[in-house]
Amino acid sequence: MIDLGKYEVWFVPGSQTLYGEATLTKVAEHSRQIASELSNAPEIPVKVNCRPVMKDAANIQELCLEANRAENCIGIVTWMHTFSPSQMWIPGLKILRKPLLHLHTQFNRELPWSTIDMDFMNLNQSAHGDREFGFITSRMRVPRKVVAGYWQDQSVRNEIGTWARAACAWHDSQALRVARFGDNMRQVAVTEGDKVEARIKFGYSVEGYGVGDLVDRIQQVSAADVDSVVAEYESSYTMAEPLRAGKAKREALRDAVRTEIGLRRFLDEGKFGAFTDTFEDLHGLSQLPGVGVQRLMADGYGFGAEGDWKTAALVRAMKVMSAGLEGGTSFMEDYTYHFKNGGRVLGAHMLEVCPSIAAAKPSLEIHPLSIGGKADPVRLVFDSQTGPAVVASIVDMGDRFRLVVNKVEVVPAEEPLPKLPVARALWRPEPDFKTASTGWILAGGAHHTGFSLSLTAEHLEDFAEMAGIEFLLIDENSTIRSIKNELNWNHAYFGGRAVRS
């Protein structure tokens, strides 16, 4: 499982020697208090480590070098308690390789009307100290998030927590390994991409393996190991009658369990955090992995079907961001439409939807797949939880990567789906079906997505900012014209051809 508690952000206050030791002592004291309270805030999933007050260029440069080297530091939060001349920040900002959040706040919530004097004014200067810092980060084009407001306010802590989650995902991506069993589904374009550029941009590596490498691990699984996991299945899910002990499909269940154990061992031994497979390359496997993939996703692994390594890495990033939050996160696909009631999207996949999004105890079932030419696969069947959610797609546009996000509302099915043998979610896209689907297609968004009831668009926007990639949000404020305009502006910024009407 994913543990964000092992990470920390560094809280870095800025000042200068001009104000004297008494003022600098107060800056340090106030900074430690803010950092301590933020570290204990439930909205922020990582530790907040207060660093010494930065007073000159040498201090700052050394801190940035140290942050770059620190394995558990996932980013820094800066705050200019007093005025801190920003030229001294230039050497450090030039070499900083960790995400940056600029907190624009002050220690006191209110002005002390009857006692305020110049000593107070000289100490509490973030109103213009942070503007000085804002200028130099803008001048240097330093990617960062700016959070403005009082540090004890819920909204401020929520924003810091959202950024910290994205920073954890970015940190994880730098060493992520994606195992790709077989190639992508033949002749499909959107699941392909430039793996070298992806490693340069995101940090993760995509490593190909023959299905035989996985089959070797599966064949090493003992009957006792299978018995243990079968018992776990029986206690965790409602088991369909054909899969029960002594029934016709019991051996198919054991094959599925054997595949899960072998796959898990392969991933764990290679320290992989995400993986893909494809139904067009199953040599040596009796059935397409279904329930095993679902359970691995529930444990935090990223997954992409049909060789879709970009989505596998995205789902892993979303799993890291959402660790510990209510809801759930899954690989997903826009499968088919319901055009009544303003338009709905039925999201599903052949097998691989994560049970973290399930509304109730999943049912363990076996049904024909009708594709791939293999034995009937075992899978978990359930309806998704309902509520606000996001669907997201990373696509390779040739000269850059683009992250497309649509805010959606997951709604109950209007009628039961007794003959649909897969896990599913039904949603209403924002702002409406026509605008959302048209905008998604104009943006080149893929049919495979990362789907989350835990995350907001802000988490994904922060991640895109850290990665330096294009971001397009389709939400309640979007129109087809505004989407076209934004795509054209993005083309002008990143370079490329305009979107034609």
Residue, then its C-alpha position, 0 to 999 in steps of 0.5 A: m500500500i502507498d504511504l505518504g507519511k514517509y515524505e516531507v516538505w520543507f518550510v522555508p522562511g525568507s528574511q535578511t540580516l538588515y532587521g537584526e537578531a531580535t527580528l530574525t529570532k521572531v521570524a524563526e519562532h513564528s515559522r516553527q509554529i506555522a510549520s508544526e501546525l501545518s504538519n499536524a493538519p489532517e488535510i496535509p498528508v506529509k510532514v512539514n519540516c521547518r528550515p532555518v531562516m534564509k538570510d543570504a544567497a549562500n544559505i539559499q543555494e545550499l538549502c536548494l542543493e540539500a533539497n535536491r539530494a534529500e530522498n524524502c523531501i518532495g518539495i519546498v514551501t517558501w514564505m517571506h515573513t519580512f522583506s527578502p531581497s529576491q536577487m539573493w534567491i536567484p542562485g538557489l532557484k536556478i538549481l532547485r529541482k523539487p516542486l515549489l509552493h509559495l505561501h502568501t500569508q502572515f503570522n497574525r490574522e488581524l491587525p493589532w489596531s491599538t498597539i501597531d507600531m513600526d516594530f510590528m510593521n518591520l516584522n510582518q512584511s509579507a504583504h510586500g515581501d511575498r510580492e518581491f519573491g513573486f516577481i523573481t519567480s515570475r521573471m525566472r519562469v519558475p513553475r510554482k503554486v501560489v496559495a494566498g490566505y491565512w495559514q490557519d484557514q481551512s481553504v489554505r490548508n486544503e490547497i497546500g494538501t492538494w499540492a503536497r499530494a501532487a508533489c508525492a506523485w511527482h516524486d514517485s514518478q521520478a523512479l517509477r518503473v512500468a512493466r509492459f507485457g507484450d506490445n500495445m493493441r495493434q494499429v491503435a494510435v493513442t496508446e502509443g507514444d514516445k517512451v524516451e520523451a516520457r522518461i525525460k519529462f516524467g522520470y518513469s521508465v517503460e520496460g517491455y517483457g514477453v508474456g513468457d517472463l510472466v508465465d515463468r513466475i506463474q508456473q512457480v506458484s504452489a498449490a498452498d499459495v493458491d489455497s491461501v489467496v482463494a480463501e481471501y477471495e472467499s472472505s472478501y467477495t460474494m462468489a458466484e456459484p460456478l466458482r465455489a468449491g466443487k463446482a464447474k469453474r473452480e479450476a478457472l478461479r484457481d488459474a486466476v489466483r495463480t496468475e495474480i500471485g505470479l504477476r504480483r511477484f514479478l512486479d514486486e521483485g522488479k520494483f514496478g509500480a505500474f504495468t500493462d497487458t493486452f488480450e492480443d498477446l496471451h501466449g501461455l496464459s489460460q485467461l486474460p488477467g482480470v481479478g488479479v489486475q483489479r486487486l493489484m490496482a486496489d493495492g496502489y499499482g497503476f494499470g493500462a489495458e492494451g499496452d497503454w503505458k501512459t495511462a498505467a503511469l497516470v493511474r499510478a500517479m493518481k493512486v499516489m495522490s489519492a492515498g488515504l482519501e475516501g472514494g477510489t481511483s481506477f483505470m477506466e474507459d468511456y464505453t458507451y452512451h445513454f442519450k436521455n436525460g441530457g446524456r450519460v457516459l457508461g464507463a467500464h472495461m472488459l475486466e479491469v476496473c479497480p474495486s476501490i470505487a465499488a459502492a458495495k461488496p463486489s461479486l466474483e464472477i466468470h463470463p465469456l470475454s468474446i475477444g482474445g480467444k482464451a478461456d473465460p476470465v474471472r472478474l469482480v463485478f460491481d457498481s461504482q460509488t456516486g458523487p463528484a469525480v474526474v476522468a483524466s487522459i495523458v496523450d502524446m501530441g508529438d511535440r508535447f504531452r497534454l493532460v485532459v481532465n473532465k469533471v463529472e458527476v457519477v450517478p446511479a444507473e436508471e435501471p439494473l444491469p443484470k446482463l452486464p458482466v463487468a464493473r461500471a460507473l455511469w456519469r454526467p460529464e460537465p458542463d453537459f454531454k455535448t460540450a464535454s464530448t466535443g471538447w474531449i475529442l477536439a483535445g485528442g483525449a484518449h478512450h482510456t482514462g484515470f478515473s477518481l472519486s477521491l481527487t479534484a481537478e486541482h490535484l491534476e493541474d498541480f501535477a501538470e504544472m510540476a511536469g511542465i506539460e499542457f493542461l486542459l480542464i473541461d468543467e462547468n464553465s467550459t464552452i466549445r468556443s472557450i475550449k477551442n480558444e484554450l487549445n489554440w492558446n496552448h498551441a501558441y505557447f507550446g508550439g504547433r498547429a492551430v485547432r480548425s473550426 
